[in-house]
Amino acid sequence: MSSKIALVTGAGSGIGRAVAVKLAANGFTVVLAGRTQTRLSDVASQIGNGALAVVTDVTDPQSVRTLFDAIRQRFGRLDVLFNNAGVSASAQPLESLEFEAWRTVMETNVTGVFLCTQAAFALMKEQRPQGGRIINNGSISATTPRPHLIAYTASKHAVSGLTKTAALEGRAFNIACGQIDIGNTATDMAAAMTSGTLQADLTIKPEPTFDVAHAADAVLYMANLPLTANVLSMTVIATKMPFVGRG
């Protein structure tokens, strides 16, 4: 069993919670970051194993500094960062999207990933042995958009750019960076998919989902790789969902 330290953002629910539970069950000591103390405490109680819960707003530089200071003080290092925290705006034509909704999505999904990656780089470069792994939660929308979700789509395209740049800059410091793009896990965020969602041809059709445990298994595989190997990009989707060509 590993004694590596892993940080999961957005750990209070959905994919983040499933990944935190999976990592802890496989020997990782997990740091849980999210906005809601009660949710984080619930996850920490479930997984045990010395889990550390830190209320964090990933869009706020000081909040992210406080999170990483807590990791330094408690563990002295970080081996895996799963940048999972993310939000979406309500589906609507792009000309109707309010600026505040756009900004909220971009600050969480892009700025949040940047700030946590930046802090992780600083820690991973200085720790001994040097290095670590960063896994970004992208989306199938990082490559293939849905209509009426311009903010979410733009933010996830940006995550792909962050992933590739971090992968390049991390080489010199033994820091590996990859991305997992997930399509329709059976979580609260994707619940509406099963009753019907807008398709590329602007019709409304239900879409299949799959158990979030399989996404957690995929992240665990990436997290367990030696730093000499990296999954730069992985896509995990419900088999029958409309994705390839959005058909």
Secondary structure as GFF3:
##gff-version 3
##sequence-region A 1 247
A	DSSP	beta_strand	5	9	.	.	.	ID=ss1
A	DSSP	alpha_helix	14	25	.	.	.	ID=ss2
A	DSSP	beta_strand	29	34	.	.	.	ID=ss3
A	DSSP	alpha_helix	37	47	.	.	.	ID=ss4
A	DSSP	beta_strand	52	55	.	.	.	ID=ss5
A	DSSP	alpha_helix	61	74	.	.	.	ID=ss6
A	DSSP	beta_strand	80	83	.	.	.	ID=ss7
A	DSSP	three_ten_helix	94	96	.	.	.	ID=ss8
A	DSSP	alpha_helix	99	106	.	.	.	ID=ss9
A	DSSP	pi_helix	107	111	.	.	.	ID=ss10
A	DSSP	alpha_helix	112	126	.	.	.	ID=ss11
A	DSSP	beta_strand	132	137	.	.	.	ID=ss12
A	DSSP	three_ten_helix	140	142	.	.	.	ID=ss13
A	DSSP	alpha_helix	150	170	.	.	.	ID=ss14
A	DSSP	three_ten_helix	171	173	.	.	.	ID=ss15
A	DSSP	beta_strand	175	183	.	.	.	ID=ss16
A	DSSP	three_ten_helix	188	194	.	.	.	ID=ss17
A	DSSP	beta_strand	197	198	.	.	.	ID=ss18
A	DSSP	beta_strand	204	205	.	.	.	ID=ss19
A	DSSP	alpha_helix	212	224	.	.	.	ID=ss20
A	DSSP	beta_strand	233	237	.	.	.	ID=ss21
A	DSSP	three_ten_helix	244	246	.	.	.	ID=ss22
###
